[in-house]
Amino acid sequence: MRLWTLVALALVVVHATATWLTFPPFDVDWLAWVAAAPYMIFVMIAGTRRGFFWLAWLGGWLFFCLGFSWVGCVSWLVVVLLGAYQGVFPLAFALLQRRLAAAPDWRFFVTAPVLWTGAEHLRGIAFGGFPWLHPGHTQHAHLPLVQIVEITGVAGLNLLVYAVNALLAWLVVGGLRRGFGAVLRSPAFLLSAGVTLAALAATWSFGARVLAAADPRPGPAVAVVQGNIPQTVKETGQSREEILAIHRTLSYSIAEPYDLLVWPETMYPYALGRYPENAAEAQLLARALRKPFLVGALTLENDAAGVEREYNSAYMISPMGNLVQRYDKFHRVPVGEFIPLREHCAWLDALVLKASELTVIPNLSPGRSLRTFELAGRPFGALICGEVMFTYLSRSHAAAGATFLVALANDGWFLDSGELDQILHLSVFRCAELKMGMVRATNTGISGFIGPRGEIEPLVAADGKTREFPGTMVRRVLLRERETFFARHGDWLGESCLAAAAGFALLLLLRPRPRAPSQAPPAPPVAPGPPSA
């Protein structure tokens, strides 16, 4: 194996491992500011060497396999395939960056953060999108930095993190080639470093002002029930009465006054819709407690063509026991809730059952419209499980007048893994983007309340645990404070970076490649002249 291949392999592996450590369960957030630099150094030194394509893809594949290792609780085959697909996006960045500007200079510093942020945005929207494990998410605990997302979305933090990494990569490669002193004294590097520090300072200063101007608006008191039902029990369908009894007992045990009772996703164990009699237990509980009741349940009903459809739903039940509102999950999770291309590939069912922990083939239908609920004249939006990933859903609720969000989730699939923390941190950004509070009601954790600036108050057990225990929590959810720039304009920065990347790619495609110099024909032999005197 050539020396360059060993060095390149080491760089992409260090990048993948360091980036993995920036996310839960490790949560070493400061590493994010240097973790992408090895990959950028790899792009800088690669030149036209063979193996670049596969090494660039390998770095992404390895990181995403590590980052999504919690999916292995359901299927390790899905981990491998998901990593293979997600690895395409850093590969796209690497290929474009190498063609555009790979030298350690100001052009790399300007273009690399834009291109990689654009690739991250594309990863969040392509084929339904999976906007998870963005570098900006690692900064969830630094609330002064987080506040910038009310203007830029998480793309703003992505851009900042990649800018610092690009500066470091420039320093390392340029220093090894020309000397570190020469790089540190160069006007271009000093200007780039100054711009980066100014951007960081401005972001922190903006966030500090937002936090200092906080004016919390307490809303309804919400009671959250966390039943801690293992997925193995839930999937058998043999313990429906036990599941119901656990949640009912916890609900009756709540002593504090509250305005809304919330159970997590699908924790009502009987299907509703075409079986209205199955709602009897939920209606009885609402009447007994004399409180509005928001509960997750499956819905079975026939569509206009008479075909039975199944939905992942949230139901609002009035204190009188009436089913007054319903929201069907709008954005489904592949494999967990439906199998892509199943209609065209009959063999997929058998493969999924053999390669995963699933016992039945999921076939949930998407919701047909986005609906908000209402509590005492205050509209609020519901997000079910992975829907907290998608900004367009939370923004749609805000546009419909929602004053707070309620997220229902069943993360029992993923046991005590980093997934529980990761999805909680995603929720932080949805709140900070819209300056809107959120209630999180989950089966196994992490339940709790998130404020409009991303401050978290989790449900904690007596021994300090935040997951895999039954419990309840009552708090007043904080209402939406104001309309933000992000609420009005969405992911404008991510879209702009993606558009810039597409524009650069188009220019490279249209730019004529330099032709190899043509060889001149050999000169004809010169006839010997007359002998000199």
Secondary structure, DSSP 8 states (H G I E B T S, - for coil): --HHHHHHHHHHHHHHHHHHHTSTTT--GGGHHHHTHHHHHHHHHHTT-TTHHHHHHHHHHHHHHHHTGGGGGT-HHHHHHHHHHHTHHHHHHHHHHHHH--SSSHHHHHHHHHHHHHHHHHHHHGGG----S-GGGGGTT-HHHHTTHHHH-HHHHHHHHHHHHHHHHHHHHHHHHH-HHHHHH-HHHHHHHHHHHHHHHHHHHHHHHHHHT----EEEEEEEEE----HHHHHHSS-HHHHHHHHHHHHHT--S--SEEE--TT-S-S-EES-GGGGHHHHHHHHHHTS-EEEEEEEEEE-TTS-EEEEEEEEEE-TTS-EEEEEE-SS--BTTTB-TTTTT-TTHHHHHHHHSS-SS-------SS--EEEETTEEEEEEEGGGGG-HHHHHHHHHTT-SSEEEEE--GGGTTSTHHHHHHHHHHHHHHHHT--EEEEESSS--EEE-TTS-EEE---TTS--SSS-EEEEEEEE------HHHHH-SHHHHHHHHHHHHHHHHHHHS----------------------
